[in-house]
Amino acid sequence: MKVVIFLVAFVVIVAVTTAAPAEEPIPILKQDAEVNFDGSYHSSYETGNGIVVNEEGVLKNPGVENLEAEEVHGSFSYTSPEGQHIYLTYLANENGFQPSGDHLPVAPL
């Protein structure tokens, strides 16, 4: 019985000491948010690893049946694993999500 307890303890110690080290959490450097009674809002944050996000939205045609729509403008940036700086802006509304960025492919003319 003592041998089994010793072996289990040994296996647990080896597993704990050889496990991959836990990664440090990425800090939030800045964070801001505002929600208004008219349905508009603004949100932004920046992280310690270089991610920057900004977004604002507004309710278009409030109170007009079948014409109300949320319109959102935003942007985000980060560095890709290959070291490329990615910057994307977007508009999202009743016409869908419309991104724009130099890294996005462009259809031939």
N, C-alpha and C positions, 0 to 999 in steps of 0.2 A: 504494500500500500504506500509506504514511504517513497518507493522508487517511482510509482505512478505520479504522486504529487510532485516530486522533484522534476520528472520529465515534463509535466504540464507547465510547471513554473518556468522551466528552462525554455520551452517553446514560446511561452508568452513573452518572456524577456527578450528572446531573439527577435520575435516578430515586432515588438515595440521599438527596439533599437535599430532595426534594419528598415523600418518603414520609411517611406519618402517624407522628408520634412514638410511640415505644413507651410503653405505660402502665406506671406504677410497680407493682411487685408489692405486694399487700396483706399487711401483716405479721400474723402470728399473735401475739396479745398474751398469751394464756394457753392452756395445753393440758395435759390430765390424762387418764390412762387407767389402768385396773386390770382385769386379768383373773384370776379365781380358779379354783382347781382344780375347784370344784363347778359350773362353767359360768356363774356369775354374772359380771357385768362392769359397769364404769362408764366413761363417756367424756364429756369435755366440752372445748370450746374456745371462744375468743372472738377475733374478728379486728379489725383496725384500722378496718374500715368499719362496725362495729356489729353484726355477726352474732354471736349467742350460741347455742350448741347444748349441750344436756345430754341424756344418755341412760344408762339402766341396764337391765340385763336379768338374768333369773334363770330357771333351768331348773325348771319345775314338774313334780312327780311323777317325780323321777329314778328310773330303774330299773323303772318300771311300764310294761310293754309296752302300746303303743297309747294311752297316756295322757301320755307325756312331751311337753312343749311348752315352747318358749321364750316368756317373756312380757317385753315390753319397754315401759318407760315413758319418755317423753322430752318434750322441748320445744325449740323454737327461736324466735328472734326476729330481726327485721331491719326495715329501713325500705324500703318499696316505692319504685319510681321516682317515684310520685306524692306521696311524702312521708308516707304512712300508716305508723304503727308496726304491724307484724304480729307477733302473738304466738300461737303454736300449741302446744297440748299434744296428746299422743297416747298411745294404748295399742295395742299390737300383740300379738296372741296367736292362739290357735287359732280365734278368732272374726273374725280379720281386722284390718285397720288402722282404728282408730277415732279420727279427729282431732277436736279441739275448739278453736274460736277465734272471737272476736267478728266477724271479717271473713268468716267462712264463711256461705254462704246457709243459711237455715232453711226447711224444708218447711212449707207452710201447714198449719194444724190442721184 
